[in-house]
Amino acid sequence: MLLATSLVLASACLHALWNVLLKRARDLHAASLGILALSVLITWAMVPWTRGPLIPGRAALAWTLGAGIGEGCYFVLLACALEAAPLGWSYAWMRGVGMLLVWPVSVLLLGEPLRTLAALSVGVVCLGLALLGRAPARGQGSRSFLWAAAAGVAIAGFTLCYKAALVHGAHPVMLYATAMLVALPIQTGIRIRRLGWRAGLVLPETWRAVPPRSCQPGLVLCAGILCAASFLLYLEALDLAGAGAMATLRNTSIVFAVLLSRAFGVLAERPTCRQWAGAALVTAGAVGLAWGR
């Protein structure tokens, strides 16, 4: 259990770090698409070295496809949320909402026991989100909250699909590789739609209008590697311990996101004491939910 916990904490840190890099991108949607594409390539490169059945049955495949749809929506909503609000605030809301949605479904539909520590931890998460507030600063509307909450719904969706696919015997590496392959065309289609179907596909001046420096290949390369490494460490943890505990413990990436957003001065993010307390409580709730399963 100690090794699995160490792996999932390392995964949480790397996950927060690639989100920091994404936040630094000039074009968040283009960078997000590049990160996803690179993550797909890296994960599929590992498939030949996997052992065991790749697709064990129709049920596992169906849940894998569902996870891919959730991932595709998440990558788009993540970019929208980070455009609208600071990283630390957005990240805490996304992960907090995801936990609050996953927990009752896990209890009611997946047969997880209802324990006192888990119930108390849900209350701690709610208190943390209340301290964060529905806007990162005064004068900001509900747009940032809506994007963060929608990303949280996507997180809950693909988390539950991943858990169900694993229950039906899906191979972890193939599960993630297939889900990412489903997510990629979803995000690509939305990206082209944002440019305009005719402009994005037909008019070359649309692409020439994008400054080359906005592509930031170095940033996308680093973030894509970190994204893939984060999830592969997480998959290794899933092989060593229970999926429910590891999935929830990975949400400790919230505190890493807040710390890294403060450390990277270029982001100009200065969380208030109340937001620090809110993020800390959401993280504490995540740990409590992990150990209360």
C-alpha positions as CSV (number, residue, x, y, z in Angstrom):
1,M,0.0,0.0,0.0
2,L,2.9,2.4,0.7
3,L,4.3,1.9,-2.8
4,A,0.9,2.5,-4.4
5,T,0.4,5.6,-2.3
6,S,3.8,7.0,-3.3
7,L,3.0,6.3,-7.0
8,V,-0.4,8.0,-6.9
9,L,1.0,11.1,-5.0
10,A,3.8,11.4,-7.7
11,S,1.1,11.1,-10.3
12,A,-0.9,13.8,-8.6
13,C,2.1,16.2,-8.6
14,L,2.9,15.5,-12.3
15,H,-0.8,16.0,-13.2
16,A,-0.8,19.4,-11.5
17,L,2.4,20.4,-13.2
18,W,1.2,19.8,-16.7
19,N,-1.9,21.8,-15.8
20,V,0.4,24.6,-14.8
21,L,2.2,24.4,-18.2
22,L,-1.1,24.4,-20.0
23,K,-2.1,27.6,-18.0
24,R,1.0,29.3,-19.3
25,A,0.1,28.6,-23.0
26,R,-0.8,31.5,-25.2
27,D,-3.5,29.5,-26.9
28,L,-4.9,27.1,-24.3
29,H,-7.2,25.2,-26.7
30,A,-4.4,24.6,-29.2
31,A,-2.0,23.5,-26.5
32,S,-4.6,21.3,-24.9
33,L,-5.1,19.5,-28.2
34,G,-1.4,19.0,-28.7
35,I,-1.0,17.6,-25.2
36,L,-3.8,15.2,-25.8
37,A,-2.3,14.0,-29.1
38,L,1.1,13.5,-27.6
39,S,-0.3,11.6,-24.7
40,V,-2.1,9.3,-27.2
41,L,1.1,8.6,-29.1
42,I,3.1,7.8,-25.9
43,T,0.4,5.5,-24.4
44,W,-0.1,3.6,-27.7
45,A,3.7,3.1,-27.9
46,M,3.5,1.1,-24.7
47,V,0.6,-1.1,-25.8
48,P,2.9,-3.8,-27.5
49,W,4.6,-4.3,-24.1
50,T,1.4,-4.9,-22.1
51,R,0.4,-8.3,-20.9
52,G,-3.0,-9.9,-20.7
53,P,-6.2,-9.4,-22.7
54,L,-6.4,-6.0,-24.2
55,I,-10.2,-5.8,-24.7
56,P,-11.8,-8.5,-22.4
57,G,-15.4,-8.0,-23.5
58,R,-18.2,-5.8,-24.7
59,A,-18.9,-4.3,-21.3
60,A,-15.3,-3.2,-20.8
61,L,-15.2,-1.8,-24.3
62,A,-18.4,0.2,-23.7
63,W,-17.2,1.7,-20.5
64,T,-13.9,2.5,-22.2
65,L,-15.6,4.4,-24.9
66,G,-17.6,6.3,-22.3
67,A,-14.4,7.2,-20.5
68,G,-13.0,8.5,-23.8
69,I,-16.0,10.7,-24.4
70,G,-15.6,12.1,-20.8
71,E,-11.9,12.7,-21.4
72,G,-12.6,14.5,-24.7
73,C,-15.1,16.8,-23.0
74,Y,-12.8,17.3,-20.0
75,F,-9.8,18.5,-22.1
76,V,-12.0,21.1,-23.8
77,L,-13.7,22.3,-20.5
78,L,-10.3,22.4,-18.7
79,A,-9.0,24.9,-21.3
80,C,-12.2,27.0,-21.0
81,A,-12.0,26.9,-17.2
82,L,-8.3,28.0,-17.2
83,E,-9.1,30.8,-19.6
84,A,-11.7,32.1,-17.3
85,A,-10.1,31.9,-13.8
86,P,-6.8,31.2,-11.9
87,L,-5.5,27.7,-11.9
88,G,-5.6,27.0,-8.2
89,W,-9.2,28.1,-7.8
90,S,-10.4,26.3,-10.9
91,Y,-8.6,23.1,-10.2
92,A,-9.9,22.9,-6.6
93,W,-13.5,23.4,-7.9
94,M,-13.1,20.9,-10.7
95,R,-11.7,18.1,-8.5
96,G,-14.1,19.0,-5.6
97,V,-17.2,18.7,-7.8
98,G,-15.9,15.5,-9.4
99,M,-15.5,13.9,-5.9
100,L,-18.9,15.0,-4.8
101,L,-20.5,13.4,-7.8
102,V,-18.4,10.2,-7.8
103,W,-19.0,9.4,-4.1
104,P,-22.8,8.8,-4.0
105,V,-22.8,6.9,-7.4
106,S,-20.0,4.7,-6.0
107,V,-22.1,4.0,-2.9
108,L,-25.5,3.6,-4.6
109,L,-24.5,1.8,-7.9
110,L,-21.1,0.3,-7.5
111,G,-21.6,-1.3,-4.1
112,E,-19.0,0.6,-2.1
113,P,-19.7,0.7,1.7
114,L,-21.0,3.9,3.3
115,R,-18.5,4.6,6.1
116,T,-18.5,7.3,8.7
117,L,-15.1,8.7,7.7
118,A,-16.1,9.0,4.0
119,A,-19.4,10.8,5.0
120,L,-17.4,13.2,7.2
121,S,-14.9,13.8,4.3
122,V,-17.7,14.7,2.0
123,G,-18.7,17.4,4.5
124,V,-15.1,18.7,4.6
125,V,-15.0,18.9,0.8
126,C,-18.3,20.9,0.8
127,L,-16.9,23.3,3.4
128,G,-13.7,23.7,1.3
129,L,-15.7,24.6,-1.8
130,A,-17.8,27.0,0.2
131,L,-14.6,28.8,1.3
132,L,-13.4,28.9,-2.2
133,G,-16.5,30.8,-3.3
134,R,-18.3,30.8,-6.6
135,A,-16.0,33.3,-8.1
136,P,-12.2,33.6,-7.8
137,A,-12.4,37.4,-7.0
138,R,-14.9,40.1,-6.5
139,G,-16.6,41.4,-9.6
140,Q,-16.2,38.2,-11.5
141,G,-19.3,36.6,-12.8
142,S,-20.5,33.0,-12.7
143,R,-18.8,32.1,-16.0
144,S,-15.7,30.8,-14.4
145,F,-17.7,28.8,-11.9
146,L,-19.8,27.2,-14.7
147,W,-16.7,26.1,-16.7
148,A,-15.1,24.7,-13.6
149,A,-18.3,22.9,-12.5
150,A,-18.8,21.4,-16.0
151,A,-15.2,20.2,-16.0
152,G,-15.9,18.5,-12.6
153,V,-18.9,16.7,-14.1
154,A,-16.6,15.4,-16.9
155,I,-14.1,14.3,-14.3
156,A,-16.8,12.4,-12.5
157,G,-18.0,10.8,-15.7
158,F,-14.7,9.4,-16.9
159,T,-13.7,8.4,-13.4
160,L,-16.8,6.2,-13.0
161,C,-16.3,4.8,-16.5
162,Y,-12.7,3.9,-15.8
163,K,-13.7,2.2,-12.6
164,A,-16.5,0.2,-14.3
165,A,-14.1,-0.8,-17.2
166,L,-11.5,-2.0,-14.7
167,V,-14.2,-4.0,-12.8
168,H,-15.1,-5.7,-16.1
169,G,-11.4,-6.7,-16.6
170,A,-10.1,-3.9,-18.9
171,H,-6.3,-3.8,-19.1
172,P,-5.2,-0.4,-17.6
173,V,-2.8,0.7,-20.3
174,M,-5.1,-0.4,-23.1
175,L,-8.0,1.3,-21.3
176,Y,-6.3,4.6,-21.2
177,A,-4.9,4.3,-24.7
178,T,-8.3,3.6,-26.2
179,A,-10.0,6.3,-24.2
180,M,-7.5,8.9,-25.4
181,L,-8.0,7.7,-28.9
182,V,-11.7,8.4,-28.6
183,A,-11.1,11.7,-26.9
184,L,-8.8,13.1,-29.6
185,P,-11.3,13.4,-32.4
186,I,-13.8,15.0,-30.0
187,Q,-11.4,17.7,-29.1
188,T,-10.2,18.1,-32.7
189,G,-13.7,18.6,-33.9
190,I,-14.5,21.2,-31.3
191,R,-11.2,23.0,-32.1
192,I,-12.1,23.2,-35.8
193,R,-15.6,24.3,-34.9
194,R,-14.2,27.2,-32.9
195,L,-12.2,28.2,-35.9
196,G,-15.2,27.7,-38.2
197,W,-15.6,24.6,-40.2
198,R,-15.0,26.3,-43.6
199,A,-12.2,28.4,-42.3
200,G,-10.5,25.6,-40.4
201,L,-10.6,23.1,-43.2
202,V,-10.5,25.1,-46.4
203,L,-8.9,28.6,-46.0
204,P,-5.2,28.4,-45.5
205,E,-5.0,32.1,-44.4
206,T,-6.8,31.0,-41.2
207,W,-3.8,28.9,-40.3
208,R,-1.3,31.5,-41.5
209,A,-3.0,34.0,-39.2
210,V,-1.8,32.0,-36.2
211,P,1.6,33.3,-35.1
212,P,4.2,30.5,-35.0
213,R,5.3,31.5,-31.6
214,S,1.8,30.8,-30.2
215,C,2.3,27.1,-31.0
216,Q,4.9,26.7,-28.2
217,P,6.1,23.2,-29.2
218,G,8.5,23.0,-26.2
219,L,5.7,23.6,-23.7
220,V,3.4,21.2,-25.4
221,L,6.1,18.5,-25.6
222,C,6.9,18.8,-21.8
223,A,3.2,18.9,-20.8
224,G,2.3,15.9,-23.0
225,I,5.1,13.8,-21.5
226,L,4.1,14.8,-18.0
227,C,0.4,14.1,-18.8
228,A,1.2,10.6,-20.0
229,A,3.7,9.9,-17.2
230,S,1.1,11.1,-14.6
231,F,-1.5,8.6,-15.8
232,L,0.9,5.7,-16.3
233,L,2.1,6.1,-12.7
234,Y,-1.6,6.2,-11.7
235,L,-2.3,3.0,-13.6
236,E,0.6,1.3,-11.9
237,A,-0.9,2.3,-8.5
238,L,-4.2,0.8,-9.6
239,D,-2.5,-2.5,-10.2
240,L,-1.1,-2.5,-6.7
241,A,-4.1,-1.2,-4.7
242,G,-7.9,-0.6,-4.9
243,A,-9.2,1.5,-7.7
244,G,-11.5,3.5,-5.5
245,A,-8.9,4.6,-3.0
246,M,-6.3,5.4,-5.6
247,A,-8.8,7.4,-7.8
248,T,-9.8,9.6,-4.8
249,L,-6.3,10.0,-3.4
250,R,-5.1,11.3,-6.7
251,N,-7.2,14.4,-6.1
252,T,-4.5,15.5,-3.7
253,S,-3.2,17.1,-6.9
254,I,-5.4,20.1,-5.8
255,V,-2.8,21.2,-3.2
256,F,0.0,20.7,-5.7
257,A,-1.8,22.9,-8.2
258,V,-2.3,25.7,-5.7
259,L,1.3,25.5,-4.6
260,L,2.7,25.4,-8.2
261,S,0.4,28.3,-9.3
262,R,1.9,30.3,-6.4
263,A,5.5,29.2,-7.2
264,F,5.3,30.1,-10.9
265,G,5.3,33.9,-10.6
266,V,4.6,34.3,-14.3
267,L,1.0,33.2,-13.6
268,A,0.6,36.3,-11.3
269,E,-1.8,34.2,-9.1
270,R,-2.0,35.1,-5.5
271,P,-4.5,32.9,-3.7
272,T,-6.2,34.5,-0.7
273,C,-6.0,33.0,2.8
274,R,-9.6,31.9,2.4
275,Q,-8.8,30.2,-0.9
276,W,-5.7,28.5,0.6
277,A,-8.0,27.2,3.4
278,G,-10.6,26.0,0.9
279,A,-8.1,24.1,-1.2
280,A,-6.6,22.6,1.9
281,L,-10.0,21.4,3.1
282,V,-10.9,19.9,-0.3
283,T,-7.6,18.1,-0.3
284,A,-8.2,16.8,3.2
285,G,-11.6,15.6,2.1
286,A,-10.0,13.7,-0.8
287,V,-7.6,12.0,1.6
288,G,-10.4,11.1,4.0
289,L,-12.5,9.7,1.1
290,A,-9.6,7.6,0.0
291,W,-8.9,6.1,3.4
292,G,-12.6,5.8,4.3
293,R,-13.4,3.3,1.5
